[in-house]
Amino acid sequence: MVNQKSTALTDIGFTHDDFAALLDKYDYHFSPGDIVPGTVFSIEPRGALIDIGAKTAAYIPIQEMSINRVDSPEEVLQSNEIREFYILSDENEEGQLTLSIRRIEYMRAWERVRQLQAEDATVRSGVFATNRGGALVRIEGLRGFIPGSHISTRKPKEELVGEELPLKFLEVDEERNRLVLSHRRALVERKMNRLEVGEVVIGTVRGIKPYGAFIDIGGVSGLLHISEISHEHIDTPHSVFNVNDEVKVMIIDLDAERGRISLSTKQLEPEPGDMIKNRDLVYDKAEEMAAKYREQLLAKQQGIAPAMTLSDEGEVAAEEVAEEVAEEVAEEEIPSAIEAVEEEIPAAIEE
């Protein structure tokens, strides 16, 4: 009976070569970039063999098993496990495809950080290394860079390794493989959520520029523009302040989107020029003058138009210089750190 069947197959001319050709005809076509399901059927010391339905088992090297460092394939894969794999390269001379899990994780990580940036989310991550330009962190497995000018701490950068920081996104660019973040913006946002326009705060002068003084307020920096120091003309902020001076200032604007705080002592002057002639009087009367400022601000918000006062004039002046201040602050206090340390920004994907 068996011999009769074998004879029948031979009679119709269906050889082993014909059978192989038939398999080739119905074999799936795999291309680099495809994502396919596969089954782990053999784990080796530095990789694993994966059945994806091809004629030859595909291979995944250990360096392609995860977005993170892997010392052993068993950390990621288990025998008979079914999961998705990315086809990394065409068949080699032995007809074997090379696979990757790492590429899938990177694609999904970029998608996630783009979503976080769109939501203006604050994320937290630990610093794992530093370089001349800043610090390195990992976000969703991607390597991110914090420029030194966007690290708000008095610690030396080297002491930040191992410390977890709140961060905001500055640049998410998958095409250029760059992920840049800001610690300073995250702190400013958190601090700004507890501040109010019209509030009097005590700060320390940390820097003086021709256009104003930068005041540290509990770890975040605000700008006291030269036009907001006094109602009387001032040639330079250096004539009024020194670095490390303790000052009383009033908040006149909070720009959460840009992470900027605008300050004034001009609005606290009982009489024009008191910041130059009698600074102690300005500080003694600060809360009283700030209360009047808030009353005027509330009246303005409610549509009441009181007579023009010195404070109102100050607001007008502040509005006139707001655009100028924004540009100057962007260049000085919030520099284009990304461009300044271009060569220090590591790729988000470690090749």
C-alpha positions as CSV (number, residue, x, y, z in Angstrom):
1,M,0.0,0.0,0.0
2,V,2.8,2.4,1.0
3,N,4.8,1.5,-2.1
4,Q,1.8,2.2,-4.3
5,K,1.5,5.7,-2.9
6,S,5.2,6.4,-3.3
7,T,4.9,5.1,-6.9
8,A,2.0,7.4,-7.4
9,L,4.0,10.5,-6.3
10,T,6.8,9.5,-8.5
11,D,4.5,9.0,-11.4
12,I,3.2,12.5,-11.3
13,G,6.8,13.8,-11.1
14,F,6.6,15.6,-7.7
15,T,10.3,15.6,-6.6
16,H,12.0,17.1,-3.5
17,D,13.2,20.0,-5.6
18,D,9.6,20.6,-6.7
19,F,8.6,20.6,-3.0
20,A,11.4,23.1,-2.1
21,A,10.3,25.4,-5.0
22,L,6.7,25.3,-3.8
23,L,7.9,26.4,-0.3
24,D,9.8,29.2,-1.9
25,K,6.7,30.3,-3.8
26,Y,4.6,30.6,-0.7
27,D,7.3,31.9,1.6
28,Y,6.7,35.3,3.2
29,H,8.8,38.2,2.0
30,F,10.6,40.0,4.8
31,S,12.1,43.5,4.4
32,P,14.3,45.6,6.8
33,G,12.0,47.9,8.8
34,D,9.2,45.4,9.1
35,I,7.9,44.5,12.5
36,V,6.9,40.8,12.7
37,P,5.9,38.4,15.4
38,G,8.4,35.7,16.4
39,T,8.9,32.8,18.8
40,V,12.1,32.4,20.8
41,F,13.3,28.8,20.3
42,S,17.0,28.9,21.2
43,I,18.9,31.3,23.5
44,E,22.6,31.5,23.0
45,P,25.3,33.2,25.1
46,R,25.4,36.4,23.0
47,G,22.0,36.3,21.2
48,A,19.0,34.2,20.4
49,L,17.4,32.3,17.4
50,I,13.9,33.4,16.6
51,D,11.3,31.7,14.4
52,I,9.4,34.3,12.4
53,G,8.2,31.9,9.7
54,A,11.2,32.3,7.4
55,K,13.0,29.4,5.8
56,T,15.9,30.0,8.3
57,A,15.7,31.0,11.9
58,A,16.4,34.7,12.4
59,Y,19.0,35.9,14.9
60,I,18.9,38.7,17.4
61,P,22.3,39.8,18.9
62,I,22.4,40.7,22.6
63,Q,23.1,44.4,21.8
64,E,19.8,44.6,19.9
65,M,17.7,43.1,22.7
66,S,16.9,46.3,24.7
67,I,17.2,50.0,24.7
68,N,19.1,49.5,28.0
69,R,22.3,47.6,28.6
70,V,21.8,43.9,28.7
71,D,24.5,41.5,30.1
72,S,22.6,38.3,29.4
73,P,19.9,37.4,26.9
74,E,17.9,35.8,29.7
75,E,17.3,39.3,31.1
76,V,15.0,40.0,28.1
77,L,14.0,36.8,26.5
78,Q,12.6,33.4,27.5
79,S,12.3,30.2,25.5
80,N,9.0,29.8,23.6
81,E,8.2,33.5,24.3
82,I,6.2,35.2,21.5
83,R,6.8,38.9,20.9
84,E,7.4,41.5,18.2
85,F,10.7,41.9,16.4
86,Y,12.1,44.6,14.1
87,I,13.8,43.3,11.0
88,L,17.2,45.0,11.0
89,S,18.9,43.7,7.9
90,D,18.4,41.6,4.8
91,E,19.3,37.9,4.8
92,N,23.0,37.2,5.0
93,E,24.8,34.6,2.8
94,E,23.2,31.8,4.9
95,G,19.7,33.2,4.4
96,Q,19.5,34.5,8.0
97,L,17.7,37.7,9.0
98,T,19.0,39.9,11.8
99,L,16.3,41.2,14.3
100,S,16.0,43.9,16.9
101,I,13.8,44.7,19.9
102,R,15.9,47.8,20.6
103,R,14.6,49.6,17.5
104,I,11.0,49.0,18.4
105,E,11.6,50.4,21.9
106,Y,13.4,53.5,20.5
107,M,10.5,54.2,18.1
108,R,8.0,54.0,20.9
109,A,10.2,56.0,23.2
110,W,10.4,58.9,20.7
111,E,6.6,58.7,20.3
112,R,6.2,59.0,24.1
113,V,8.6,61.9,24.6
114,R,7.0,63.8,21.7
115,Q,3.7,63.3,23.5
116,L,5.2,64.5,26.8
117,Q,6.6,67.6,25.2
118,A,3.2,68.4,23.6
119,E,1.6,68.1,27.0
120,D,4.4,70.4,28.5
121,A,4.9,67.7,31.1
122,T,7.5,67.7,33.8
123,V,9.4,64.5,34.1
124,R,11.9,63.2,36.6
125,S,15.2,61.4,35.9
126,G,18.4,60.6,37.6
127,V,21.7,62.0,36.3
128,F,24.0,59.1,35.2
129,A,27.0,61.1,33.9
130,T,28.2,64.7,33.3
131,N,30.5,66.3,30.7
132,R,31.9,69.7,30.0
133,G,28.6,71.0,28.7
134,G,26.1,69.6,31.1
135,A,24.6,66.4,32.5
136,L,23.2,63.2,31.0
137,V,19.9,61.5,32.0
138,R,17.6,58.9,30.6
139,I,14.0,59.6,29.6
140,E,11.9,56.6,28.4
141,G,15.2,54.9,27.8
142,L,16.5,57.6,25.6
143,R,19.7,59.5,26.5
144,G,18.9,63.1,27.3
145,F,21.2,66.1,27.7
146,I,20.8,69.0,30.2
147,P,22.9,72.1,29.2
148,G,24.9,73.5,32.1
149,S,23.0,76.8,31.9
150,H,19.8,74.9,32.5
151,I,20.9,73.2,35.6
152,S,19.6,75.2,38.6
153,T,21.9,74.1,41.5
154,R,24.9,75.4,43.2
155,K,26.4,71.9,43.3
156,P,29.3,71.1,41.0
157,K,28.0,69.1,38.1
158,E,30.1,66.1,39.1
159,E,28.1,65.8,42.4
160,L,24.8,65.5,40.5
161,V,25.5,62.0,39.4
162,G,22.8,59.8,41.0
163,E,20.6,62.7,41.9
164,E,17.0,62.8,40.5
165,L,16.0,66.1,38.9
166,P,12.6,67.5,37.7
167,L,13.0,68.3,34.0
168,K,11.1,70.1,31.2
169,F,11.7,69.5,27.5
170,L,13.7,72.0,25.4
171,E,14.2,69.9,22.2
172,V,12.8,66.6,21.0
173,D,14.2,65.9,17.6
174,E,14.2,62.3,16.4
175,E,15.6,63.1,13.0
176,R,18.7,64.7,14.5
177,N,18.7,62.2,17.4
178,R,18.6,64.9,20.0
179,L,16.8,65.1,23.3
180,V,17.6,68.2,25.3
181,L,16.0,69.1,28.7
182,S,16.0,71.9,31.3
183,H,16.1,71.5,35.1
184,R,15.9,75.3,35.5
185,R,12.6,75.6,33.7
186,A,11.0,72.8,35.8
187,L,12.1,74.6,39.0
188,V,10.8,78.0,37.7
189,E,7.5,76.5,36.8
190,R,7.1,74.9,40.2
191,K,8.1,78.1,42.0
192,M,5.9,80.2,39.8
193,N,2.9,78.1,40.7
194,R,3.4,79.5,44.3
195,L,4.0,83.1,43.3
196,E,1.5,85.9,42.5
197,V,1.7,89.1,40.6
198,G,1.8,92.0,43.1
199,E,3.6,89.8,45.7
200,V,6.6,91.2,47.5
201,V,9.5,88.8,47.8
202,I,13.1,89.0,49.2
203,G,15.9,88.0,46.9
204,T,19.6,88.2,46.3
205,V,21.3,89.9,43.4
206,R,23.1,87.2,41.5
207,G,24.1,89.0,38.3
208,I,24.1,92.5,36.9
209,K,23.9,93.4,33.2
210,P,23.6,96.8,31.5
211,Y,19.9,96.2,31.1
212,G,19.1,95.0,34.6
213,A,19.8,92.8,37.6
214,F,19.0,89.1,38.0
215,I,17.6,88.3,41.4
216,D,17.6,84.9,43.0
217,I,14.2,84.2,44.6
218,G,14.3,80.9,46.4
219,G,16.4,79.2,43.8
220,V,14.8,80.7,40.7
221,S,15.9,83.8,38.8
222,G,13.8,86.9,38.1
223,L,14.8,90.0,36.0
224,L,14.7,93.5,37.5
225,H,14.9,95.5,34.3
226,I,16.7,98.8,34.5
227,S,13.4,100.6,33.7
228,E,11.8,99.0,36.7
229,I,14.4,100.0,39.3
230,S,13.2,103.6,39.9
231,H,11.0,106.3,38.5
232,E,14.1,108.4,38.1
233,H,16.6,107.8,35.3
234,I,19.4,105.3,36.1
235,D,22.5,105.1,33.8
236,T,23.4,101.5,34.9
237,P,22.1,99.0,37.5
238,H,25.6,98.9,38.9
239,S,25.0,102.4,40.4
240,V,22.2,101.0,42.6
241,F,23.1,97.3,43.3
242,N,26.0,95.1,43.9
243,V,26.2,91.3,43.5
244,N,25.0,89.5,46.6
245,D,22.9,92.5,47.8
246,E,19.7,91.4,49.5
247,V,16.7,93.2,48.0
248,K,13.0,93.5,48.3
249,V,11.2,93.4,45.0
250,M,7.6,93.0,43.7
251,I,6.6,90.6,41.1
252,I,5.0,92.4,38.1
253,D,4.8,89.5,35.6
254,L,4.9,85.7,35.6
255,D,5.4,84.0,32.2
256,A,5.0,80.3,32.9
257,E,5.4,79.3,29.3
258,R,8.8,81.0,29.0
259,G,9.7,80.4,32.6
260,R,10.4,84.1,33.2
261,I,9.7,86.3,36.3
262,S,9.7,90.1,35.9
263,L,10.4,92.2,39.0
264,S,10.1,95.8,40.1
265,T,11.3,98.1,42.9
266,K,10.0,101.1,41.0
267,Q,6.5,100.2,41.8
268,L,7.4,100.2,45.5
269,E,8.8,103.7,45.7
270,P,6.7,106.0,47.9
271,E,8.2,108.9,46.0
272,P,10.0,109.0,42.7
273,G,13.7,108.3,43.1
274,D,13.5,106.8,46.6
275,M,15.4,103.7,45.4
276,I,18.3,106.0,44.8
277,K,17.9,108.4,47.7
278,N,16.4,106.3,50.5
279,R,16.3,102.5,49.7
280,D,15.5,101.6,53.3
281,L,12.3,103.6,53.1
282,V,11.3,101.7,50.0
283,Y,11.8,98.4,51.7
284,D,9.9,99.6,54.9
285,K,6.9,100.7,52.8
286,A,7.1,97.8,50.3
287,E,4.1,95.9,51.5
288,E,2.0,99.0,51.7
289,M,2.9,100.1,48.2
290,A,2.4,96.6,46.9
291,A,-1.2,96.6,48.3
292,K,-1.9,99.8,46.4
293,Y,-0.5,98.2,43.3
294,R,-2.8,95.1,43.7
295,E,-5.8,97.4,44.2
296,Q,-5.1,99.2,41.0
297,L,-4.5,95.9,39.2
298,L,-7.8,94.5,40.4
299,A,-9.6,97.7,39.4
300,K,-8.1,97.4,35.9
301,Q,-9.2,93.8,35.7
302,Q,-12.7,94.7,36.7
303,G,-12.9,97.4,34.0
304,I,-12.6,100.4,36.3
305,A,-10.4,103.1,34.9
306,P,-8.9,105.1,37.8
307,A,-6.8,108.2,37.2
308,M,-3.3,107.5,35.9
309,T,-0.8,107.0,38.7
310,L,2.9,106.6,38.9
311,S,2.3,102.8,39.2
312,D,0.2,102.9,36.0
313,E,2.9,104.7,34.2
314,G,5.3,102.1,35.4
315,E,3.1,99.4,33.9
316,V,2.9,101.2,30.6
317,A,6.7,101.5,30.6
318,A,7.0,97.8,31.5
319,E,4.8,96.9,28.6
320,E,6.9,99.1,26.2
321,V,10.1,97.3,27.2
322,A,8.6,93.8,27.6
323,E,9.5,92.7,24.1
324,E,13.0,94.1,24.4
325,V,13.4,92.4,27.8
326,A,12.2,89.1,26.4
327,E,14.8,89.2,23.6
328,E,17.6,90.2,25.9
329,V,16.7,87.7,28.6
330,A,16.5,85.0,25.9
331,E,20.1,85.8,24.9
332,E,21.6,86.3,28.4
333,E,19.6,84.6,31.2
334,I,18.1,81.9,29.0
335,P,20.8,81.4,26.3
336,S,20.6,79.1,23.4
337,A,22.6,76.6,25.4
338,I,21.8,74.0,22.8
339,E,23.8,75.9,20.2
340,A,26.5,77.0,22.7
341,V,27.4,73.4,23.5
342,E,26.5,71.7,20.3
343,E,29.5,69.5,20.3
344,E,28.7,68.3,23.9
345,I,25.2,67.0,23.1
346,P,25.4,63.2,22.8
347,A,23.0,61.3,20.6
348,A,19.9,60.2,22.3
349,I,20.4,56.8,20.7
350,E,23.7,55.2,21.6
351,E,25.0,53.4,18.6
